[in-house]
């Protein structure tokens, strides 16, 4: 759940993923042959062209990472498998597009890269190929399995009710991005404590600049501040209870003072006017544009920001990723950088090209593909790979550095748990000013017993 270690090192390691492996057993005519030992690496497999021409469809959520990596995968995979054509389908609305297709079993892709929440929904209901064995046993060209190549937290996040239905796609730090030149011109230093942040905010406001901006239409962008507070004020024991909840902890857990402290940080930002006026009406790209225009000094955001806004960044604009600093009364007096495991790649059970789809995902997990993902998107995948020699920006370097310099936080909820705020969208309620932190806590305490019952019934049904 919480880690402090090298997640992505400029010299050696990276986080991320998009990896898949082929299962053992009987295959189609175009399935690569087994070695005498019964094992076969992806590099060996890629040397054998397909005997039967076929087309695999790859659908993906086209958001901050764009489509350049998928175009590269298509080109390289087709070159390695001359009989295979990769047909790409990308859309910012792919999460919504695929839901009815998956439910009906019609017009489904052979490979899908979408939000990780669908893995937990589609996997247990039989809509995804179970590749637990492949994840744990299939060897990549470096001789390691996916399980051995990924971080422990990544492996935990991919397990659903004892099985693995997909592979992690990407990972990104989510902290506070600040305008470097604005800070330098005004002699401001990024704060090491929350009290220093409070002082900095007043200096920024005195200059007639908004300290922060966020997309009001997507309040989850502010969540890294709140969940960092949960760790800082509650410690690892509290987060263990939250992510691996037991029945006897309901509903008392949701009334814990840790929530008051953590949600109080967000409430403070609203009450003391830390955000640019009008933020509530903005979407993510609009808020990011206001930040790039210099109308706010800082923005809660992720490692995808630069790539998503690459066509709109003013010449000479410099930004840097930074962690969430702790308050003086925190239990964990360390700055925290949440790391999100963003999306997964899986194979719908309705695919008619499962073996080739597996090879595609396997190729997507190679060091060559991982490095290319970082180079093309400025972001990391959830596996360990060298980034030596890559042409990456200063912002990407800062995103890498925060994951190595500060305590990392990833919330991996056990299947029976009911999440951070079962009664209401805590961040939407607090940021809009409609609810206080205490109101949200009271709603969560009241809703928790019924939410717990519903979740356990759902698990039994699956």
N, C-alpha and C positions, 0 to 999 in steps of 0.2 A: 504494500500500500504506500509506504513512504520509503524513499531511497535517497541516499547521498553517495553518489558514485559517478564515474564517468559515463554519461549517457551518450554523448557524441563528442569525440575528441578531434581537434584539428589534426592531430598527428596520427590518430589510430582508429577510433571507434565512432559508430553512429547508431542512432535509433531509427526505427522505421519498419517497413515491411511491404510486402506484396509478394508473398511467397506461397507457393503451393507445390505439392508433390504428388507424383503418380503412385497409385496403389499397386500392390503386387497382385498377381493372379492372371487369368486369361485376358487377352486383349483383342483389339480389332486388328485388321490386316496392316494398318498403318502404325500400330504401336511399336515403339522401338524394341529391339530384341534384348533379352536378358543376357548378362554375362554368365560365364560358367559357374560363378559363385552364387548366382541368383540375384546379384545386386547390379545396379547400373546407375551411374551418376548422370546428371543432366547434360554435362559436357559430352559424354559418350552418346547419349540419346540424340543430341542435336546433330550428330554427324550422319544420322540415318534419315534420308528424305522420306516423305510420305509416299506410299504406293498408290493410294487412292486420293484423288483431288477432293478436297473438302473445304468448306467455309465455316469458320467459327465466328460467332457474334460476341463482341465484347462491349458491354454497356458500362458507363461510368458517370459518376457525379462530376460535372465539370464546374468546379468552384474556383477557389483560390489557387489551385495547382495547375489550372488550365488544362490543355490537351496535348502539349508538346511531348510529354513523356510517353503517352499512349501512342502517339504517332511514331515515336522512335521504336517502341516495342513492336508495333505492327511491322515496320520496315525490317527490323533485325530478325524477328521471328520468321517472317516469310522467307528471308534469305537463308535461314537455317533449315527451314522445312519447305522446300520448293513446291510441294503439292498442296500447301495450305494457304488459304486466303483469310486474312483477319479483317473483319468488317466492324468498324468502330461506330458507336453511338454514344455521344456525350451530350449532357444537358444539365443546366443548373437545377432543373426540376426532376432529375432522374430518380431521386428517392420517391417522389410522388408517382412518377410514371410507372415504375416497376411494381408497385404494390398491387394494383388490380391484375397485372399480367401474372404475377406470381400466385395470386389467389386463384386465378382461373386456370393456370397452367398453360396458357396460350401466348404465343409470341414472346417466349422467354429467351433471354440471351444464353449463351454457353458459359459466359463468365460475367460476373457482376461486381463492380466496385462501388459500394454505397455506404451509407451510414451504418456504424457497427451495431446500432440497436436492432436492425433487421436480422442480424445473425442470431440474436436471442429469440426473435420471433419466428423466423422461418426454419431454423435448425431443428428444434424439438418437434415441430409440426410436420417434418418430413419433406420440406420443400428444398432442402439443400443436401448435397452429397456429404456424407460423413467421411471425413478424411483424417480421423484421429491417428490411424496407423501410419499414414503418409507423413503427417506432421512430426511424429515421433521417430520414424524409422527411415524415411527416404533420405538418401544422402545428396547433398548439393555438391557442386564441383570442388569445394574446399574440403570435402570429406566429412563435413558436419551435417547433422539434421537441422531442420527448422527449429526444433526445440532447443538444440544446443547452440544455435546461432542467435537466438533471440534472448532478450532480457527476461528475468524471472517474472517481472510484473506483466510483461507482454504475454507470456505463456499463460499466466493466471487469467488475464482478461479474455483470452480466446476460448477458455473452457466453459461450456454450458451444460450443466447437469451431467458432468462426467465425460462429455464428448467435445470434440473440436470440429466445428462446421465451416471454418473459414480461416483466412490468414490476415494478419494486420496489414493495413495499407501504409499509413503514414503516421508520424508522430510530430508534435509541435509544442514548443514551449509557449505558454500563455501568460504573459506578464504585463508590464506597463512599458509601452514604447514612448520614448521622449524625443523631442526636437533638439538635436545636439547643438546646432549652431545658435539656436535661441538661448540655450542654457549657457553656452560659452560667452555669447555677447553680453549677457546679464550677470555673469559671474556666479551662476547657480550651480550647485552640486547635487547630483541625484542622492536622495536621503538614504541613510543607513538604518533609521528608525522611523516609526510612524509619527512620533512627535516632531522629528525633523521634517517629515512630509507636511505636517500641519503648518509649520513655520514657512516652508517653501511655498505652499499654496497662497499664503497671505502676501508674500513677495510678488508672486505672479499676478494676483488680482490687483495689486497696487500699480502694476504696469498697464492695467486695462485689458489683460489677456485672460481668457478662460483657462484655469488650470487643467481641466479634463474635458473630454468629449466622449460620448459613447452612442451607439445606435439604439435609440429608444424602442424601435420596432423589434430589436433582438437583444433584450436585456441580459441574456446569458453571457454576453461579452464581459460583463462585470463580475461574473461568478468567480474568476480566479482570485479576486480580492477576498470574497467571502470564504471560499474553501481554504485559502491560505490562513485566514483567521481561525478556522476550525482546527487546523493543526497547531498554529501558534498558541492559541488559548486552551485547547483541549489536550494536546499531545497525541502521541501515537495510540495510546490506550483508548482514547475517546473515538478516534477514527476507526479503530478495530471494531468497536461496538456499532458504529454507524454503518460500516460496510459489511459486517458479518453479524447482523442483528439476531438476538435470541428473543423468544416470545416473552420471557419474563422481564425484558427491558422495555416493553411497550406498555403504556405510552411515555413513561418517565424520561426515557432517553431524549425525547423531543422538547422537554422542558429544561434541559440542562443549561446552565448559565453560559456555557461555551457558545451556544447559539446567540444569546443576547449580546455577547461581546463581538462575535464575528459579523452578525447582521447589523450590529451597531456601527461598525466601520462604514458600511454602505449607507446606512441611514444618516450618518454624520456628513457624508459627501453631498447628500441631497439637501439637508437642512442648512448647511453652511455654504451652499451655492458653489460647489466645486466644479459643476458641469456647465458647459456652454448653454446659454438659454436657447431653447428650441430643440435640444437634443432628443426629446421624447418623440419628435415627428420624423426622425431620420432613420434610414436603413443603414446597413453596414458600409456600403460604398460611399454614401453621402457623408457619413460621419468621418470616414477616412479622408475624403476630399477636404473637409474643413480642417482637419489636422494638417494635411499637406500644405494648405494655404496659410498656415501659421495662425489660425484662429483659436487654437488650443495648444497648450504646451505638451500635453500627454494624452495618451489614449490606451485603454485596456485592449489588448489585441494579441494576435498570435504570430508565429513565424512565417505564416503565409502572406502577411500584409504586403511585403514588397512585390512579390510576384503577382498578386491580385491587382495591384495598382501600378504596375510597371509602366503603363502608357500614360499615367497622369502625374508621376513624380516630377516636380520642378527640377530643373538643372541645378546642381549644387546642393540639393536638399539632403541632409544627413540625419538618420534616425538610428536609435539604438534600443535594444531590448534590455529590460531591467526587471529585477524580482520585486516581490511584495515585502516591504520591510516590516519588522516586528515592533510591537508597542512595548513600553517599559514593563508593563504588568503581564506580559506574555509568559506562558509556561515554556514554550520553545522559543528562545530568543535568537532566532536565526531568520534571515531573509529566505523566502520560499519562492520557487518557480514551479507552478503547476505544469505538468507535461500531459497533453492529451493524446490518446491513441485515436487517430482520426480515420474512421472507416475500416472496411475489411474487403477482401476479395474472396468470393465464393463461387461455387458451381451449382446452379439450379438442378434439382433432380430430374427435371423435364428435359434437360439438354440431351441432344442426340450425338454429341461429340465429346463425351466426358473425358476420354483418355487424352485427346488432343488439348482439351481445355486445361487438363492437369499439367501438361507439358508447358503450356503458355504461362501458367502461374508459377511453375517451377523456374522457367527462364526469367520471369519477372523478379525473382528473388536472388539472382546471381549478383556477385559483387559488381560486375559490369553494369547491370541494370540499376542497382542501388546507387552507385556513384553517378550514373547518368540522371537519376531522379533528383539528387541533390544539386547537380550542376544545372539542370533545366528549370527547377522550381525554387531553388534556394531553400529547400526544406529537407527534413530528414525522414528516413524510413525507420521502421522499428526493428532493425537488425544491426549487427555489428559489422562494420566494413570500413576500409581505409578511405579517407578523404584527401590523402596526400596528393598535391598537384592539381587539385580541382580549382577552376576559376569561379570563385564565389565572392559575393559582395561583402562589404564591411557589416551590413545589417545581418547577413547570414552568419558571419563570424560571431557577431554579438549574440545571436540566438544560440549558437553552439556553445559559446563561452558561459552563458548563464546556467546551462545545464550541467556544466562541470564545476562551476564555482559555488553554487548554492544548493540548498536542500531541495530535492525534487519531490513532487507530490503527484501521485496518480491514484484516483479513487476507483478501485475495482470492487463493485458491489456483488456480494454473494447472491445467488438466485432468490433466496427467501427474503432478502432485505427490501425495504420499501423506499429507499432513496433519501435524499437530503431534506426534502420539504414535501411531505405527502399530502398536505392540506391545501396548498396553494403554490403558484409560481412565486417563490419568495422574492426573487430579484425584480420581477415585473411589479409586484405589489409595493415593494419599498421604494423603488426608483421612481414610480409614478406618483408617489406621495399619498396613495390611497390607503396604505396600511403602514403602521409603525412596525418596528422590529418585534415588539412585544405582541402586537396583533397577529403577526405571522406565526410566532411561536405558539400562541394560544390556539390558532387554527390547526396547526400541525399536531399538537397534543390531542385535540378533539378528534381529528381525522385518523390518527394512527391506528387505533384498534380495528376499525372497519377496513382500512387499507391493508392491514396485516392479514386479516381474514381472507380478503379477496385475493391477495397474492398467494397465500397458501393453497386456496382452492384452485387457482390457476395452475400452480405447479403440480397438484395432484391430477388435474385433468390431462396435463401433458405427459 
